[in-house]
Amino acid sequence: MGVGLGVAMMMQQAGALVGATPQVDIDRIEAEVRKAKAEGRTVTLINGCLYFDYQLVAQIPPHVDLSV
């Protein structure tokens, strides 16, 4: 299950990044992370990619520190 989930997340990330825009509004992202946590959703940050319930929502630049 772990490997399959990882492969699925990588495939989704690759597909989403093809049309992704580099603009990231950090304040909006932090607000969305807080909201997702309050709703009990799974929030994951792996290799600069932010997922809510295993769905890619944003790519975070390496210099940004999300401390929410």
trRosetta pair geometry for C-beta under 8 A, 3 or more apart (Angstrom, degrees):
i j d omega theta_ij theta_ji phi_ij phi_ji
1 4 5.8 -62 -146 41 29 112
1 5 6.2 30 158 -20 66 108
2 5 5.9 -56 -148 35 28 109
2 6 6.4 27 155 -18 63 108
3 6 5.6 -56 -149 37 32 113
3 7 6.3 31 154 -18 66 105
4 7 5.8 -54 -146 37 30 110
4 8 6.3 31 154 -20 64 107
5 8 5.7 -55 -148 36 31 112
5 9 6.4 30 154 -19 65 105
5 54 7.1 -86 -163 -129 100 136
6 9 5.8 -54 -147 36 31 109
6 10 6.4 28 155 -17 65 107
7 10 5.7 -55 -147 38 32 110
7 11 6.3 32 155 -20 66 106
8 11 5.8 -54 -147 36 30 111
8 12 6.4 28 155 -16 64 107
8 54 7.4 22 107 173 116 123
9 12 5.8 -56 -148 38 30 110
9 13 6.2 34 153 -22 64 108
9 46 7.4 44 145 56 145 145
9 51 6.7 -43 -140 -84 116 154
9 54 6.2 -102 -89 -159 99 86
9 56 7.5 127 -162 -56 74 95
10 13 5.5 -53 -145 36 31 114
10 14 6.3 33 156 -21 65 104
11 14 5.8 -52 -148 34 30 111
11 15 6.5 26 155 -14 63 107
12 15 5.8 -59 -149 40 31 109
12 16 6.1 25 157 -16 67 111
12 54 8.0 104 33 155 160 77
12 55 7.2 -110 167 -136 152 49
12 56 5.4 175 128 -8 106 114
13 16 5.9 -61 -143 40 27 107
13 17 6.0 23 161 -20 65 112
13 49 5.4 -20 -122 -139 126 163
13 56 5.3 144 -94 -81 64 146
14 17 6.1 -58 -142 35 25 108
14 18 7.2 42 154 -38 57 94
15 18 6.1 -41 -163 5 33 115
16 19 7.3 -81 -171 50 38 81
16 20 5.9 56 141 -60 74 109
16 56 4.7 -161 30 86 164 140
17 20 4.7 -40 -133 5 44 129
17 59 6.7 65 -103 -51 101 144
20 59 6.2 59 169 5 156 125
22 59 8.0 -59 -124 77 54 116
24 29 6.4 5 180 -37 98 138
24 58 6.0 100 -126 -170 109 120
24 59 7.3 -118 -74 77 130 60
24 60 6.5 136 -163 -115 163 50
24 61 6.5 -163 34 -13 143 94
24 64 7.4 -84 104 -41 140 163
25 28 3.9 43 102 17 115 117
25 29 6.5 160 88 -18 60 85
26 29 5.5 -53 -144 37 34 113
26 30 6.2 35 157 -19 68 103
26 64 5.8 -156 -108 -144 126 131
26 66 7.8 -150 -156 -89 95 84
27 30 5.9 -53 -147 36 29 109
27 31 6.5 29 153 -17 62 107
28 31 5.7 -56 -150 37 32 112
28 32 6.3 31 152 -18 66 106
29 32 5.7 -56 -148 38 31 111
29 33 6.4 34 152 -22 65 103
29 50 6.8 129 -161 25 116 173
29 58 5.6 -86 -114 50 120 171
29 60 7.1 135 174 -94 163 103
29 66 7.0 -83 122 -106 116 124
30 33 5.6 -50 -147 33 33 113
30 34 6.5 34 154 -18 64 103
30 66 6.4 -171 -93 -140 84 89
30 68 5.1 156 -153 -53 85 141
31 34 5.8 -52 -150 36 32 111
31 35 6.3 31 152 -18 65 107
32 35 5.6 -54 -145 38 33 112
32 36 6.1 34 156 -20 67 106
32 52 7.6 -90 153 -58 106 141
32 57 7.1 -153 136 149 146 149
33 36 5.8 -54 -145 37 29 110
33 37 6.3 29 156 -18 63 106
33 43 5.8 89 -148 -147 82 148
33 50 7.4 -83 -83 -161 107 134
33 66 6.6 120 -32 -176 169 127
33 68 4.8 114 99 80 128 142
34 37 5.9 -57 -149 37 29 110
34 38 6.3 28 154 -19 65 108
34 68 5.5 -98 -63 179 84 132
35 38 5.7 -56 -148 37 30 111
35 39 6.3 24 155 -14 65 109
36 39 5.8 -61 -148 41 30 108
36 41 4.2 -73 -173 60 86 124
36 43 5.2 119 107 -74 127 110
36 52 4.8 -112 -130 -127 148 120
37 40 7.7 47 179 -69 32 22
37 41 7.2 -85 -72 52 25 76
37 43 5.8 -42 -70 -9 83 140
37 68 7.5 -166 -4 132 144 103
41 52 5.3 19 140 -171 137 93
41 53 5.1 -72 -164 -46 102 97
42 51 7.5 -15 113 115 94 98
42 52 7.0 137 78 -166 60 42
42 53 5.2 110 44 -91 93 46
42 54 6.6 20 84 -29 132 74
43 50 7.5 -18 -167 -167 84 89
43 51 7.3 157 -156 85 38 60
43 52 6.0 -11 -101 -105 67 68
44 50 7.4 154 85 -156 52 44
44 51 4.3 -9 61 59 99 107
44 54 7.3 34 22 -85 136 52
45 48 7.6 11 -178 -107 88 11
45 49 7.2 165 -152 78 51 40
45 50 5.3 -14 -102 -101 80 70
45 51 7.6 -170 -75 21 34 73
45 60 6.9 -11 -145 20 114 142
45 66 6.6 179 -86 58 160 137
46 49 5.7 -24 70 59 72 91
46 51 7.2 2 17 1 100 116
48 59 5.8 36 136 -169 96 76
48 60 5.0 -143 -162 65 68 75
48 61 7.1 9 -151 -132 121 7
48 62 6.0 -54 -91 -76 128 67
49 56 5.9 -43 -179 -129 113 102
49 58 7.6 170 -154 93 51 45
49 59 5.4 -27 -102 -108 69 71
49 60 7.3 -166 -79 16 17 81
50 56 7.5 102 77 -154 51 57
50 57 5.4 -58 102 63 96 92
50 58 4.5 5 47 60 118 88
50 59 7.4 -161 13 -85 81 21
50 60 5.7 79 -32 -28 108 110
50 66 7.7 85 -92 -27 126 170
51 54 5.5 12 170 -121 132 21
51 55 6.1 140 -158 59 81 32
51 56 5.7 -44 -97 -88 80 44
51 57 6.6 139 -122 6 26 87
52 55 5.8 -31 69 58 70 91
52 57 5.2 36 4 -27 102 137
56 59 7.9 8 -174 -57 111 77
60 64 5.2 -116 178 69 99 129
60 66 6.5 -65 -138 -28 158 124
61 64 5.0 95 66 -8 82 108
